[in-house]
Amino acid sequence: MRDDLRGIWCIIAKDMKTYYLKPPAISWGIVFPIAWVLAFYLRNPVDFKGLIPGLLAMTALFSTTAAEAVVINFELRLGSLERLLLAPISIMAILLGKILGGAIFGLLMSSLVAVMCVFLLNFDLHWISFLSILLPALLAFSTMGSLLCLMVKEVFEAQTLLNLPRFVMVFISGVVYPVEAMPKALQFLAHLFPLTYAVKGFQGVSGVSQGANVALHAAVLMAFFLIFFLPAANLLSKKFE
C-alpha cells in the first residue's frame, strides 16, 4: 500500500512537470473554454453570469483531458508505462496516478477561472459546495479521458476519439443552452453525459439554478468515475499482457 501511494505521487509529479504545466495544456484548458463561451455571449448577449457555470464545467472538462492522449498512449508506445511495472506498484495504482494527474491539473485551472469570476465579475460562489461538485467532476472527466485513450493505440486516434464526446457534450449538456429547453430526445441524451451534471451542480452552488440537488449531482459524477474506472483498469491490464 505504501509503495502504491509513493508510486502514485511520483507519477502525478512527473506528469505535471512533463505534460500538464506546459503552454499547450494550459491554453487548451483555459483559453479554449473562455473563447467558446465568449463567442456565444457576443453573438447573443445575455446575463454573462448565467454562462459562468458552463464555463467552469468546460474548464474542468478540457483541462483534465488536455494531455490525456500523450500521457497514456505516447508512454505506452515508448514503453514507459511497462517500465513502471519493474517498481513495486500495481496496475490500478498506475492508472490512478494518471487519472489524478489530470484531475489535479483540472483543479488548478478550474480554481483559477473560478477566482477570476468571483473577483472580476462579482460572481457569487459557495466554495465548499463548489468543491463538492468540482472534485467528482474532475475524477469523472479524467477517468473518461483515460478510458477513451486506452481504447485505441495511437496518439492521434486518442485525440480524435476524445474530441467527439467533448464537443457533443459542450452542445447538449447545458453549457450555453438550457437542457430543459431542448427536445425530449436530446434531454435524454444529455443526461447520459457527466458534463450535464457538472453544469447543473455548478448552477446550484452559485445560485443560478434554485433548488438544484447538489448532492445528487455529485453522487452521479462519482458513479461516472467508477463506471469509467473499472473498464479502464481492465484495458490497461490487457495492454501489459
C-alpha positions in Angstrom: 0.0 0.0 0.0 2.8 2.4 0.9 4.6 1.6 -2.3 1.4 2.2 -4.3 0.9 5.6 -2.7 4.5 6.6 -3.3 4.2 5.4 -6.9 1.0 7.4 -7.5 2.6 10.6 -6.1 5.7 10.1 -8.4 3.5 9.6 -11.4 1.5 12.7 -10.7 4.6 14.8 -10.1 6.2 13.5 -13.3 3.1 14.1 -15.5 2.5 17.5 -14.1 6.1 18.6 -14.9 6.4 16.8 -18.2 2.9 17.3 -19.8 0.4 19.4 -17.9 2.3 22.5 -16.8 3.1 23.5 -20.4 1.6 26.3 -22.5 -0.4 24.0 -24.9 -2.1 22.2 -22.0 -2.8 25.5 -20.1 -4.2 27.2 -23.2 -6.4 24.2 -24.1 -7.7 24.0 -20.5 -8.4 27.7 -20.0 -8.3 29.8 -23.2 -10.5 27.5 -25.3 -13.4 27.4 -22.8 -13.3 31.1 -22.3 -13.1 31.8 -26.0 -16.0 29.4 -26.7 -18.3 30.9 -24.1 -17.4 34.4 -25.0 -18.2 33.7 -28.7 -21.8 32.6 -27.7 -22.2 35.6 -25.4 -21.1 38.1 -28.1 -23.5 36.5 -30.7 -26.4 36.8 -28.3 -25.6 39.0 -25.3 -27.4 37.9 -22.2 -26.5 37.9 -18.5 -23.0 36.6 -18.7 -23.2 35.3 -15.1 -25.7 32.7 -16.3 -22.9 31.3 -18.6 -20.3 31.0 -15.8 -21.4 27.6 -14.5 -21.0 26.2 -18.1 -17.6 27.9 -18.3 -16.4 26.3 -15.1 -17.7 22.9 -16.2 -16.0 23.3 -19.6 -12.7 24.3 -18.0 -12.8 21.2 -15.8 -13.5 19.0 -18.8 -10.9 20.4 -21.2 -8.1 20.9 -18.6 -8.4 17.3 -17.2 -8.2 15.8 -20.7 -5.7 18.3 -22.2 -2.8 15.9 -22.3 -4.5 12.6 -21.7 -3.7 11.2 -25.1 0.0 12.0 -24.7 0.2 10.9 -21.0 -1.1 7.4 -21.7 -0.8 6.5 -25.4 2.5 8.1 -26.0 4.0 6.4 -23.0 2.5 3.1 -23.9 4.1 3.4 -27.4 7.5 4.3 -25.8 7.2 1.5 -23.2 7.5 4.0 -20.3 4.4 2.5 -18.6 5.7 -1.0 -18.9 8.9 0.1 -17.1 6.8 1.2 -14.2 5.9 -2.4 -13.5 9.5 -3.0 -12.5 8.8 -1.0 -9.5 6.6 -2.4 -6.6 3.4 -0.8 -7.9 0.1 -2.2 -9.1 -1.6 -1.6 -12.4 -4.5 0.1 -10.5 -2.1 2.5 -8.9 -0.5 3.3 -12.2 -3.9 4.2 -13.7 -4.9 6.1 -10.6 -1.7 8.2 -10.8 -2.5 9.1 -14.4 -6.1 10.0 -13.5 -5.2 12.1 -10.5 -2.5 14.0 -12.5 -5.2 15.2 -14.9 -7.6 15.8 -12.0 -5.1 17.9 -10.1 -4.3 20.0 -13.2 -8.0 20.5 -13.7 -8.4 21.6 -10.1 -5.7 24.2 -10.6 -7.2 25.6 -13.8 -10.8 25.5 -12.7 -10.0 27.2 -9.4 -8.1 29.9 -11.3 -11.1 30.6 -13.5 -13.5 30.5 -10.5 -11.3 33.0 -8.6 -11.3 35.3 -11.7 -15.1 35.1 -12.0 -15.6 35.8 -8.3 -13.3 38.8 -8.1 -13.6 40.3 -11.6 -17.3 39.6 -12.3 -18.6 39.6 -8.7 -19.9 36.1 -9.2 -21.5 34.5 -6.1 -19.9 31.1 -5.3 -20.1 28.9 -2.2 -16.6 27.4 -2.2 -17.2 24.3 -0.2 -20.3 23.4 -2.3 -18.3 24.3 -5.4 -15.5 21.8 -4.5 -18.1 19.2 -3.7 -19.1 19.3 -7.4 -15.7 20.1 -8.9 -13.8 17.2 -7.3 -16.1 14.4 -8.5 -16.4 16.1 -11.9 -12.6 16.2 -12.3 -12.4 12.5 -11.4 -15.2 11.6 -13.9 -13.7 13.6 -16.7 -10.1 12.4 -16.2 -11.2 8.8 -16.0 -13.4 9.2 -19.1 -10.3 10.5 -21.0 -8.2 7.6 -19.8 -10.8 5.1 -20.8 -11.2 6.5 -24.3 -7.4 6.7 -24.8 -6.9 3.1 -23.7 -9.4 2.0 -26.4 -7.0 2.9 -29.2 -3.3 2.6 -29.8 -2.1 5.8 -31.5 -1.9 9.4 -30.0 -3.8 10.9 -33.0 -6.5 8.3 -32.7 -6.9 9.1 -29.0 -7.1 12.8 -29.7 -9.8 12.3 -32.3 -11.8 9.9 -30.1 -11.6 12.4 -27.2 -12.8 15.3 -29.2 -16.1 13.5 -30.2 -17.7 13.3 -26.8 -16.2 16.5 -25.6 -17.8 18.6 -28.3 -21.0 16.7 -28.2 -21.2 17.4 -24.5 -20.5 21.1 -25.0 -23.5 21.4 -27.3 -26.1 19.3 -25.4 -25.1 19.5 -21.7 -26.4 22.9 -20.9 -23.2 24.9 -21.2 -24.7 27.6 -23.4 -28.3 26.4 -23.9 -30.6 25.0 -21.1 -31.1 21.3 -21.3 -34.7 21.8 -20.2 -35.4 23.8 -23.4 -34.1 21.0 -25.7 -36.3 18.4 -27.3 -37.1 15.3 -25.1 -34.7 13.1 -27.1 -31.8 15.5 -26.6 -32.7 15.9 -22.9 -32.4 12.1 -22.5 -29.1 12.0 -24.4 -27.7 14.9 -22.3 -28.3 13.0 -19.1 -26.0 10.2 -20.3 -23.0 12.6 -20.1 -21.2 13.7 -17.0 -20.8 17.3 -18.1 -24.6 17.8 -17.7 -24.4 17.0 -14.0 -21.3 19.2 -13.6 -23.1 22.2 -15.2 -26.3 21.6 -13.1 -24.2 21.2 -10.0 -22.3 24.5 -10.6 -25.6 26.2 -11.3 -26.8 25.0 -8.0 -23.8 26.0 -5.9 -23.8 29.5 -7.5 -27.5 30.2 -7.1 -28.1 30.4 -10.9 -30.5 27.5 -10.6 -32.6 27.4 -7.5 -33.5 24.1 -5.9 -30.7 22.1 -7.7 -29.9 18.9 -5.8 -26.1 19.4 -5.5 -25.6 16.2 -3.5 -27.4 14.1 -6.2 -25.3 15.6 -9.0 -22.1 14.9 -7.0 -23.1 11.3 -6.4 -23.9 10.8 -10.1 -20.5 12.2 -11.1 -18.8 9.8 -8.6 -20.8 7.0 -10.2 -19.5 8.0 -13.7 -16.0 7.9 -12.2 -16.5 4.2 -11.1 -18.2 3.3 -14.4 -15.2 4.6 -16.3 -12.5 3.4 -14.0 -13.3 -0.3 -13.9 -13.1 -0.9 -17.7 -10.1 1.5 -18.0 -8.2 -0.7 -15.4 -9.2 -3.8 -17.4 -8.0 -2.3 -20.7 -4.7 -1.1 -19.1 -4.0 -4.6 -17.7 -4.6 -6.1 -21.2 -2.1 -3.6 -22.6 0.6 -5.1 -20.3 -0.2 -8.8 -21.2 
